[in-house]
Amino acid sequence: MADKSQHPPTIELDGARLRPLRAADAGALYAYLRDPVVTELTSYPAVSVSLVETMIERSLSRWAAGEPSRWGVALQEDDRLVGTCGFNDWSRVHRWAEMAFDLAPAQWGKGLMRQAVAAVLQWTFRQNQVDRVQAFVRVDNERSIRLLERSGFVREGCLRGYRVCRGQAHDFYIYALLRSDWEAARQHFGTDEAQP
């Protein structure tokens, strides 16, 4: 997807930016991921510093290999990492990517992740190598469900007992946004976001 020698582009948002993750982001990422309110409705395992460092290394390695991965979401004022947005997985053959995101609670309700999701979708579909972006979300994660639906994703079904989250099986919805739906929404609303 990306040139093998390149990292993801930096994308400016309103008050923040999407930028490549850095090893130095480990402290900030750990600081908010260790908060149970952030991870309780996700499939994150128990969060540790080594897990966070591995996540950052994996993201950087995937980008370096030409595979889409996660961006860091950083505030413009001080470049402090407050979230991530991007992809956990990608199929070159089947032309899909699995979206995931997380955000520090202090930034919730400000529209920051909605901007990040819209920017990631715009970048991804314009690369012309992905026709479907999908996301798996726990059925009780109402914030993420609202974000996906407001971003134009369609709930396709419920996967019962799909992922074990800290020792307990949970049901997950699968959501998807097709390139054709994204393009139609852009034409209808005259914007790069799926809905106004």
N, C-alpha and C positions, 0 to 999 in steps of 0.2 A: 504494500500500500504506500508506504513512505520510502524514499530513497534510503538504501541501507546505511548510508553514512550520516543520516540526518536524525535529529530529534523532532518531536512534534513542533509545529509552529506555536508561537505565543499569540494568543487571541485576546484582544482587549474587550472587556465588558464594561458595564456601567459601575464604576467603583472597585472593580476587581479585574483579574486577568486569568486566563488559562495559560499555564506555562509547564514546561517539563518538570517533573519531580526531581529533587536533588537529594543526595545523601544527607545534607544538612537539614532537610525537612523532617527527619525521623522524630525529633523531639516534639515538634508541633503536631504531627500526625498522631503520635502516641498519646499526647496530652488530651486530645478530644476523643480518640477511639477507645480509651480506657474508661470513659464515662459510660456506664450501663445504659443511659437514656439514648445514646447514639446507636449502640449495637444490639439492644434487647430485641428488636423486631427484624433482625437480619440473620444471615447464616454465618456471620463472623464467629470464629472460635474465640476462646479466651485470648484477649489481646496482650501481647508482650512487646518489649522493645525489639527482640529478635524477629518477631513476626512482622513488625512494621518495617524493619530494615530489609527483610526479605521481599516484602511487597514493593518497596521502592526499587530494589535491585532487579526484580522481575519486570517491572514496568520499563525501566531503562534498557534492559536486555531485549525486550520485545520490540521497543521502538528501534533500537540499533539493528535488529534483524529485519526491519521493514514491516513489522506487524503493528497494528494499532493497539494502543494500550490506554492507560490513564494519564490525564493531565493533573497537575496540581491546580487548585483554585486558590489564588493568593490575592490579598487585598492590595489595591494600587498604592495606598498611602505608605505602606512599609514592607510590601512583598511577603508578608507573613502568610503561611499556608493555613487555610481554614477549611479545606475540603479537597476532595478528588472527584473527578468525573471522567468517564471514558469507558473502556472496554475490558472485560475479564477474559473474553475469548473471541476468536474470529475464525471463520472458515473461508479461505480463499476459493475453494471449489464450489461451495454452496452459496457464497456471496452474502453471508450474514455475519453480524457482530453482536455480542451480548453486552449490553450497557449496564453499568453500575455507577453508583455515586454515594458519597457520604459528606456530611457537613457538620462543622462545630455548632453546638446548640446556640451559641451567642449570635449566629448568623441566620437562624431559622426565621421564617416568616418575612424575609426582606426581598424575596424574589431572586436572590443570587443564584440558587441552583437552577431555577427555571431558565435564567439567562445562559448558564453554563450548558445545560442540556440542549437548548436551541443552537448554541454555537457549535457544540460537538456534532449535532445532527447535520447542520449546514456544511461543516468541513467534511464530514464523512460522506454524505451523499454527493458532494461535488468532486470527490476523488474518483467516482464512477467505478468502484470495486465492491461496493456493498449495496444490495438491493433490499435488505431487511435488517432492521435493528430490533433486537428483542431484549426483554428484561424479565427476570424472575423476581417476584416480590411476595413476601409473606402476606397471607390474606388479612392479617390484622395490622398491617403497616399502612394505615390510612393516609399519612402524609405522602409517602412515596407513590401510593396509588393515585392520589389527586394530582401529583406532579406529572406522572406518566400520562394520565388522561388529558390534562390541560395541554400537554405537549403533543397531543394527537395520537398517542398510542391506543390500540384497541385490545381489550381483554379477549384472549382467544380461548381460555379455559382454565380449569383448576387442576393442578397436579397434586393429588392426595399423598401425604406423607413423603413429599418430594426431597426434602433436605433435613438432615439431622442438625439441629441447632443446639449446641452445648448439651448434648445428650438426649434431646427429645425431638422426635419427628414432627415436622410441621407441614401444613398444606401451603402451596405457593400458587399464585396466579402467574400465567405467562401472558405478557403483553408484547405487542409488536407494532412497528411502524414500517410500512413499505415505502420505498422510494417513490412509487407512483402516487401514494396517498400524500406524502410530504410535498411533492411537486404540485399536486392539485390544490392543496391547502394554501401554498404560497401564492398560487395564481389567484385563488378566490379572495384571500385576505390581503394580498399585495405585500407580504412580509416573508422573512425567512423563518419565522415561528409558525408552527402548525395552526395555532389559533390566536386570536387577539387577546 
